Amino acid sequence: MKDSETFDAVKGFIEEHVLKGQGEVEADTPLLEWGILDSLSVARLGAFVEKRFGVELPGDTPLAEKFHSLDSVVTFVGELRAAA
């Protein structure tokens, strides 16, 4: 899967399931700082990433750092897929 496909899937999930179609996010939108993601939506996004991309999120990884922006989520997914 290309990074653009990962980007589109994560962007779509956030816009549809978190923002409920009430907004858009860009590659560098600070998801946590702007209150787009909270603890519940971080958990939901984590579950989506695991299921959609067939990866397992390490329990010792602070997701707030990895889910800072769309770009950081895409990078993290790439790292997890490369390690698998």
VEXNU-908076 format. One record per atom (N, C-alpha, C): x, y, z; residue in one letter; atom name; residue number from 1. Coordinates in steps of 0.001 Angstrom, whole numbers, plus 500000, padded with zeros to 6 digits. Layout:
% residues N
u = X; v = Y; w = Z; rest = a; atom = CA; nr = NUM
...
% end
This chain:
% residues 84
u = 500852; v = 498817; w = 500000; rest = m; atom = N; nr = 1
u = 500000; v = 500000; w = 500000; rest = m; atom = CA; nr = 1
u = 500893; v = 501240; w = 500000; rest = m; atom = C; nr = 1
u = 500565; v = 502175; w = 499166; rest = k; atom = N; nr = 2
u = 501335; v = 503408; w = 499074; rest = k; atom = CA; nr = 2
u = 500967; v = 504347; w = 500214; rest = k; atom = C; nr = 2
u = 501895; v = 505250; w = 500530; rest = d; atom = N; nr = 3
u = 501634; v = 506238; w = 501583; rest = d; atom = CA; nr = 3
u = 500391; v = 507068; w = 501284; rest = d; atom = C; nr = 3
u = 500152; v = 507357; w = 500002; rest = s; atom = N; nr = 4
u = 498980; v = 508162; w = 499659; rest = s; atom = CA; nr = 4
u = 497693; v = 507411; w = 499986; rest = s; atom = C; nr = 4
u = 497700; v = 506103; w = 499824; rest = e; atom = N; nr = 5
u = 496531; v = 505296; w = 500179; rest = e; atom = CA; nr = 5
u = 496332; v = 505281; w = 501689; rest = e; atom = C; nr = 5
u = 497423; v = 505173; w = 502432; rest = t; atom = N; nr = 6
u = 497351; v = 505214; w = 503891; rest = t; atom = CA; nr = 6
u = 496838; v = 506577; w = 504332; rest = t; atom = C; nr = 6
u = 497387; v = 507632; w = 503747; rest = f; atom = N; nr = 7
u = 496968; v = 508994; w = 504067; rest = f; atom = CA; nr = 7
u = 495472; v = 509162; w = 503831; rest = f; atom = C; nr = 7
u = 495003; v = 508742; w = 502658; rest = d; atom = N; nr = 8
u = 493588; v = 508897; w = 502322; rest = d; atom = CA; nr = 8
u = 492691; v = 508109; w = 503270; rest = d; atom = C; nr = 8
u = 493115; v = 506908; w = 503642; rest = a; atom = N; nr = 9
u = 492305; v = 506077; w = 504550; rest = a; atom = CA; nr = 9
u = 492212; v = 506713; w = 505939; rest = a; atom = C; nr = 9
u = 493329; v = 507189; w = 506468; rest = v; atom = N; nr = 10
u = 493335; v = 507798; w = 507804; rest = v; atom = CA; nr = 10
u = 492571; v = 509122; w = 507782; rest = v; atom = C; nr = 10
u = 492800; v = 509923; w = 506757; rest = k; atom = N; nr = 11
u = 492079; v = 511190; w = 506619; rest = k; atom = CA; nr = 11
u = 490576; v = 510931; w = 506556; rest = k; atom = C; nr = 11
u = 490181; v = 509954; w = 505757; rest = g; atom = N; nr = 12
u = 488768; v = 509614; w = 505638; rest = g; atom = CA; nr = 12
u = 488170; v = 509164; w = 506955; rest = g; atom = C; nr = 12
u = 488916; v = 508353; w = 507697; rest = f; atom = N; nr = 13
u = 488423; v = 507892; w = 508998; rest = f; atom = CA; nr = 13
u = 488206; v = 509067; w = 509938; rest = f; atom = C; nr = 13
u = 489184; v = 509947; w = 510037; rest = i; atom = N; nr = 14
u = 489076; v = 511090; w = 510953; rest = i; atom = CA; nr = 14
u = 487921; v = 512000; w = 510551; rest = i; atom = C; nr = 14
u = 487835; v = 512310; w = 509276; rest = e; atom = N; nr = 15
u = 486776; v = 513223; w = 508829; rest = e; atom = CA; nr = 15
u = 485385; v = 512612; w = 508975; rest = e; atom = C; nr = 15
u = 485263; v = 511314; w = 508735; rest = e; atom = N; nr = 16
u = 483949; v = 510673; w = 508807; rest = e; atom = CA; nr = 16
u = 483554; v = 510282; w = 510228; rest = e; atom = C; nr = 16
u = 484478; v = 509664; w = 510969; rest = h; atom = N; nr = 17
u = 484123; v = 509096; w = 512269; rest = h; atom = CA; nr = 17
u = 484428; v = 509997; w = 513465; rest = h; atom = C; nr = 17
u = 485372; v = 510890; w = 513304; rest = v; atom = N; nr = 18
u = 485706; v = 511793; w = 514406; rest = v; atom = CA; nr = 18
u = 485016; v = 513143; w = 514207; rest = v; atom = C; nr = 18
u = 485192; v = 513726; w = 513034; rest = l; atom = N; nr = 19
u = 484586; v = 515024; w = 512753; rest = l; atom = CA; nr = 19
u = 483144; v = 514901; w = 512254; rest = l; atom = C; nr = 19
u = 482723; v = 513678; w = 511966; rest = k; atom = N; nr = 20
u = 481343; v = 513398; w = 511531; rest = k; atom = CA; nr = 20
u = 480929; v = 514248; w = 510330; rest = k; atom = C; nr = 20
u = 481878; v = 514435; w = 509394; rest = g; atom = N; nr = 21
u = 481586; v = 515186; w = 508182; rest = g; atom = CA; nr = 21
u = 481477; v = 516689; w = 508393; rest = g; atom = C; nr = 21
u = 481863; v = 517170; w = 509566; rest = q; atom = N; nr = 22
u = 481729; v = 518596; w = 509895; rest = q; atom = CA; nr = 22
u = 483023; v = 519377; w = 509710; rest = q; atom = C; nr = 22
u = 483995; v = 518792; w = 509045; rest = g; atom = N; nr = 23
u = 485244; v = 519508; w = 508824; rest = g; atom = CA; nr = 23
u = 486242; v = 518636; w = 508090; rest = g; atom = C; nr = 23
u = 487371; v = 519239; w = 507782; rest = e; atom = N; nr = 24
u = 488444; v = 518549; w = 507083; rest = e; atom = CA; nr = 24
u = 489744; v = 518756; w = 507827; rest = e; atom = C; nr = 24
u = 490680; v = 517845; w = 507611; rest = v; atom = N; nr = 25
u = 492007; v = 517986; w = 508180; rest = v; atom = CA; nr = 25
u = 493028; v = 517937; w = 507055; rest = v; atom = C; nr = 25
u = 494129; v = 518612; w = 507264; rest = e; atom = N; nr = 26
u = 495231; v = 518631; w = 506306; rest = e; atom = CA; nr = 26
u = 496367; v = 517768; w = 506856; rest = e; atom = C; nr = 26
u = 497384; v = 517572; w = 506063; rest = a; atom = N; nr = 27
u = 498506; v = 516709; w = 506436; rest = a; atom = CA; nr = 27
u = 499172; v = 517136; w = 507741; rest = a; atom = C; nr = 27
u = 499244; v = 518442; w = 507973; rest = d; atom = N; nr = 28
u = 499963; v = 518941; w = 509149; rest = d; atom = CA; nr = 28
u = 499046; v = 519506; w = 510235; rest = d; atom = C; nr = 28
u = 497742; v = 519256; w = 510141; rest = t; atom = N; nr = 29
u = 496816; v = 519733; w = 511173; rest = t; atom = CA; nr = 29
u = 497173; v = 519092; w = 512500; rest = t; atom = C; nr = 29
u = 497405; v = 519893; w = 513558; rest = p; atom = N; nr = 30
u = 497728; v = 519325; w = 514869; rest = p; atom = CA; nr = 30
u = 496478; v = 518719; w = 515522; rest = p; atom = C; nr = 30
u = 496306; v = 517432; w = 515356; rest = l; atom = N; nr = 31
u = 495073; v = 516739; w = 515737; rest = l; atom = CA; nr = 31
u = 494763; v = 516822; w = 517225; rest = l; atom = C; nr = 31
u = 495772; v = 516673; w = 518057; rest = l; atom = N; nr = 32
u = 495557; v = 516719; w = 519505; rest = l; atom = CA; nr = 32
u = 495500; v = 518152; w = 520020; rest = l; atom = C; nr = 32
u = 496406; v = 518976; w = 519554; rest = e; atom = N; nr = 33
u = 496465; v = 520361; w = 520015; rest = e; atom = CA; nr = 33
u = 495177; v = 521119; w = 519710; rest = e; atom = C; nr = 33
u = 494566; v = 520833; w = 518587; rest = w; atom = N; nr = 34
u = 493336; v = 521526; w = 518192; rest = w; atom = CA; nr = 34
u = 492091; v = 520843; w = 518730; rest = w; atom = C; nr = 34
u = 492270; v = 519767; w = 519495; rest = g; atom = N; nr = 35
u = 491133; v = 519092; w = 520102; rest = g; atom = CA; nr = 35
u = 490339; v = 518217; w = 519145; rest = g; atom = C; nr = 35
u = 490905; v = 517930; w = 517991; rest = i; atom = N; nr = 36
u = 490220; v = 517056; w = 517038; rest = i; atom = CA; nr = 36
u = 490197; v = 515632; w = 517587; rest = i; atom = C; nr = 36
u = 491335; v = 515196; w = 518115; rest = l; atom = N; nr = 37
u = 491420; v = 513889; w = 518766; rest = l; atom = CA; nr = 37
u = 491440; v = 514066; w = 520270; rest = l; atom = C; nr = 37
u = 490650; v = 513238; w = 520963; rest = d; atom = N; nr = 38
u = 490719; v = 513149; w = 522417; rest = d; atom = CA; nr = 38
u = 491090; v = 511706; w = 522750; rest = d; atom = C; nr = 38
u = 491085; v = 511348; w = 524013; rest = s; atom = N; nr = 39
u = 491540; v = 510006; w = 524384; rest = s; atom = CA; nr = 39
u = 490683; v = 508914; w = 523749; rest = s; atom = C; nr = 39
u = 489387; v = 509118; w = 523662; rest = l; atom = N; nr = 40
u = 488510; v = 508116; w = 523062; rest = l; atom = CA; nr = 40
u = 488753; v = 508001; w = 521558; rest = l; atom = C; nr = 40
u = 488872; v = 509128; w = 520876; rest = s; atom = N; nr = 41
u = 489086; v = 509065; w = 519431; rest = s; atom = CA; nr = 41
u = 490492; v = 508560; w = 519094; rest = s; atom = C; nr = 41
u = 491463; v = 508773; w = 519979; rest = v; atom = N; nr = 42
u = 492798; v = 508193; w = 519779; rest = v; atom = CA; nr = 42
u = 492691; v = 506672; w = 519827; rest = v; atom = C; nr = 42
u = 491935; v = 506160; w = 520795; rest = a; atom = N; nr = 43
u = 491747; v = 504707; w = 520907; rest = a; atom = CA; nr = 43
u = 491022; v = 504158; w = 519672; rest = a; atom = C; nr = 43
u = 490001; v = 504871; w = 519206; rest = r; atom = N; nr = 44
u = 489262; v = 504436; w = 518016; rest = r; atom = CA; nr = 44
u = 490152; v = 504463; w = 516776; rest = r; atom = C; nr = 44
u = 490964; v = 505507; w = 516653; rest = l; atom = N; nr = 45
u = 491887; v = 505595; w = 515524; rest = l; atom = CA; nr = 45
u = 492917; v = 504469; w = 515599; rest = l; atom = C; nr = 45
u = 493386; v = 504179; w = 516801; rest = g; atom = N; nr = 46
u = 494336; v = 503072; w = 516975; rest = g; atom = CA; nr = 46
u = 493742; v = 501740; w = 516539; rest = g; atom = C; nr = 46
u = 492493; v = 501493; w = 516920; rest = a; atom = N; nr = 47
u = 491817; v = 500252; w = 516523; rest = a; atom = CA; nr = 47
u = 491635; v = 500206; w = 515006; rest = a; atom = C; nr = 47
u = 491296; v = 501347; w = 514408; rest = f; atom = N; nr = 48
u = 491152; v = 501421; w = 512952; rest = f; atom = CA; nr = 48
u = 492476; v = 501100; w = 512265; rest = f; atom = C; nr = 48
u = 493554; v = 501701; w = 512738; rest = v; atom = N; nr = 49
u = 494883; v = 501483; w = 512144; rest = v; atom = CA; nr = 49
u = 495238; v = 500002; w = 512211; rest = v; atom = C; nr = 49
u = 495028; v = 499384; w = 513362; rest = e; atom = N; nr = 50
u = 495358; v = 497967; w = 513498; rest = e; atom = CA; nr = 50
u = 494558; v = 497108; w = 512517; rest = e; atom = C; nr = 50
u = 493258; v = 497337; w = 512463; rest = k; atom = N; nr = 51
u = 492403; v = 496524; w = 511605; rest = k; atom = CA; nr = 51
u = 492645; v = 496800; w = 510123; rest = k; atom = C; nr = 51
u = 492702; v = 498052; w = 509756; rest = r; atom = N; nr = 52
u = 492800; v = 498440; w = 508339; rest = r; atom = CA; nr = 52
u = 494142; v = 498070; w = 507725; rest = r; atom = C; nr = 52
u = 495216; v = 498218; w = 508506; rest = f; atom = N; nr = 53
u = 496556; v = 498025; w = 507955; rest = f; atom = CA; nr = 53
u = 497235; v = 496743; w = 508426; rest = f; atom = C; nr = 53
u = 496529; v = 495950; w = 509242; rest = g; atom = N; nr = 54
u = 497068; v = 494670; w = 509678; rest = g; atom = CA; nr = 54
u = 498321; v = 494781; w = 510515; rest = g; atom = C; nr = 54
u = 498364; v = 495788; w = 511372; rest = v; atom = N; nr = 55
u = 499515; v = 495993; w = 512247; rest = v; atom = CA; nr = 55
u = 499055; v = 495933; w = 513698; rest = v; atom = C; nr = 55
u = 500015; v = 495799; w = 514594; rest = e; atom = N; nr = 56
u = 499703; v = 495814; w = 516016; rest = e; atom = CA; nr = 56
u = 500422; v = 497001; w = 516652; rest = e; atom = C; nr = 56
u = 499663; v = 497827; w = 517354; rest = l; atom = N; nr = 57
u = 500268; v = 498979; w = 518021; rest = l; atom = CA; nr = 57
u = 500989; v = 498508; w = 519271; rest = l; atom = C; nr = 57
u = 502262; v = 498861; w = 519408; rest = p; atom = N; nr = 58
u = 503006; v = 498477; w = 520604; rest = p; atom = CA; nr = 58
u = 502397; v = 499149; w = 521835; rest = p; atom = C; nr = 58
u = 502233; v = 498391; w = 522895; rest = g; atom = N; nr = 59
u = 501628; v = 498909; w = 524116; rest = g; atom = CA; nr = 59
u = 502451; v = 499985; w = 524799; rest = g; atom = C; nr = 59
u = 503747; v = 500028; w = 524518; rest = d; atom = N; nr = 60
u = 504619; v = 500997; w = 525188; rest = d; atom = CA; nr = 60
u = 504834; v = 502272; w = 524373; rest = d; atom = C; nr = 60
u = 504121; v = 502419; w = 523289; rest = t; atom = N; nr = 61
u = 504276; v = 503591; w = 522432; rest = t; atom = CA; nr = 61
u = 503259; v = 504658; w = 522810; rest = t; atom = C; nr = 61
u = 503726; v = 505874; w = 523147; rest = p; atom = N; nr = 62
u = 502787; v = 506962; w = 523437; rest = p; atom = CA; nr = 62
u = 502112; v = 507429; w = 522140; rest = p; atom = C; nr = 62
u = 500843; v = 507089; w = 521993; rest = l; atom = N; nr = 63
u = 500146; v = 507395; w = 520757; rest = l; atom = CA; nr = 63
u = 499992; v = 508888; w = 520515; rest = l; atom = C; nr = 63
u = 500022; v = 509686; w = 521559; rest = a; atom = N; nr = 64
u = 499907; v = 511136; w = 521373; rest = a; atom = CA; nr = 64
u = 501028; v = 511650; w = 520469; rest = a; atom = C; nr = 64
u = 502205; v = 511084; w = 520586; rest = e; atom = N; nr = 65
u = 503319; v = 511495; w = 519728; rest = e; atom = CA; nr = 65
u = 503118; v = 511009; w = 518299; rest = e; atom = C; nr = 65
u = 502636; v = 509810; w = 518148; rest = k; atom = N; nr = 66
u = 502486; v = 509202; w = 516831; rest = k; atom = CA; nr = 66
u = 501255; v = 509712; w = 516093; rest = k; atom = C; nr = 66
u = 500253; v = 510202; w = 516832; rest = f; atom = N; nr = 67
u = 499014; v = 510676; w = 516239; rest = f; atom = CA; nr = 67
u = 498920; v = 512197; w = 516275; rest = f; atom = C; nr = 67
u = 500047; v = 512865; w = 516205; rest = h; atom = N; nr = 68
u = 500091; v = 514326; w = 516247; rest = h; atom = CA; nr = 68
u = 499410; v = 514946; w = 515029; rest = h; atom = C; nr = 68
u = 499630; v = 514360; w = 513859; rest = s; atom = N; nr = 69
u = 499070; v = 514885; w = 512605; rest = s; atom = CA; nr = 69
u = 498838; v = 513717; w = 511651; rest = s; atom = C; nr = 69
u = 498181; v = 513976; w = 510540; rest = l; atom = N; nr = 70
u = 498002; v = 512920; w = 509539; rest = l; atom = CA; nr = 70
u = 499350; v = 512400; w = 509061; rest = l; atom = C; nr = 70
u = 500270; v = 513303; w = 508801; rest = d; atom = N; nr = 71
u = 501596; v = 512885; w = 508344; rest = d; atom = CA; nr = 71
u = 502277; v = 511971; w = 509358; rest = d; atom = C; nr = 71
u = 502163; v = 512288; w = 510646; rest = s; atom = N; nr = 72
u = 502818; v = 511455; w = 511658; rest = s; atom = CA; nr = 72
u = 502149; v = 510088; w = 511769; rest = s; atom = C; nr = 72
u = 500834; v = 510019; w = 511586; rest = v; atom = N; nr = 73
u = 500140; v = 508726; w = 511601; rest = v; atom = CA; nr = 73
u = 500602; v = 507878; w = 510420; rest = v; atom = C; nr = 73
u = 500696; v = 508480; w = 509244; rest = v; atom = N; nr = 74
u = 501131; v = 507754; w = 508046; rest = v; atom = CA; nr = 74
u = 502554; v = 507228; w = 508228; rest = v; atom = C; nr = 74
u = 503429; v = 508045; w = 508784; rest = t; atom = N; nr = 75
u = 504806; v = 507621; w = 509043; rest = t; atom = CA; nr = 75
u = 504829; v = 506455; w = 510015; rest = t; atom = C; nr = 75
u = 504042; v = 506550; w = 511081; rest = f; atom = N; nr = 76
u = 503972; v = 505497; w = 512096; rest = f; atom = CA; nr = 76
u = 503466; v = 504196; w = 511489; rest = f; atom = C; nr = 76
u = 502436; v = 504247; w = 510686; rest = v; atom = N; nr = 77
u = 501904; v = 503048; w = 510038; rest = v; atom = CA; nr = 77
u = 502983; v = 502434; w = 509144; rest = v; atom = C; nr = 77
u = 503704; v = 503260; w = 508417; rest = g; atom = N; nr = 78
u = 504796; v = 502762; w = 507573; rest = g; atom = CA; nr = 78
u = 505868; v = 502059; w = 508379; rest = g; atom = C; nr = 78
u = 506211; v = 502629; w = 509526; rest = e; atom = N; nr = 79
u = 507215; v = 502012; w = 510407; rest = e; atom = CA; nr = 79
u = 506711; v = 500665; w = 510928; rest = e; atom = C; nr = 79
u = 505455; v = 500597; w = 511334; rest = l; atom = N; nr = 80
u = 504891; v = 499347; w = 511847; rest = l; atom = CA; nr = 80
u = 504847; v = 498279; w = 510751; rest = l; atom = C; nr = 80
u = 504486; v = 498675; w = 509548; rest = r; atom = N; nr = 81
u = 504410; v = 497708; w = 508446; rest = r; atom = CA; nr = 81
u = 505796; v = 497219; w = 508067; rest = r; atom = C; nr = 81
u = 506791; v = 498089; w = 508123; rest = a; atom = N; nr = 82
u = 508158; v = 497694; w = 507786; rest = a; atom = CA; nr = 82
u = 508727; v = 496731; w = 508829; rest = a; atom = C; nr = 82
u = 508312; v = 496887; w = 510085; rest = a; atom = N; nr = 83
u = 508807; v = 496052; w = 511167; rest = a; atom = CA; nr = 83
u = 508122; v = 494687; w = 511208; rest = a; atom = C; nr = 83
u = 506980; v = 494581; w = 510535; rest = a; atom = N; nr = 84
u = 506207; v = 493319; w = 510583; rest = a; atom = CA; nr = 84
u = 506817; v = 492246; w = 509713; rest = a; atom = C; nr = 84
% end
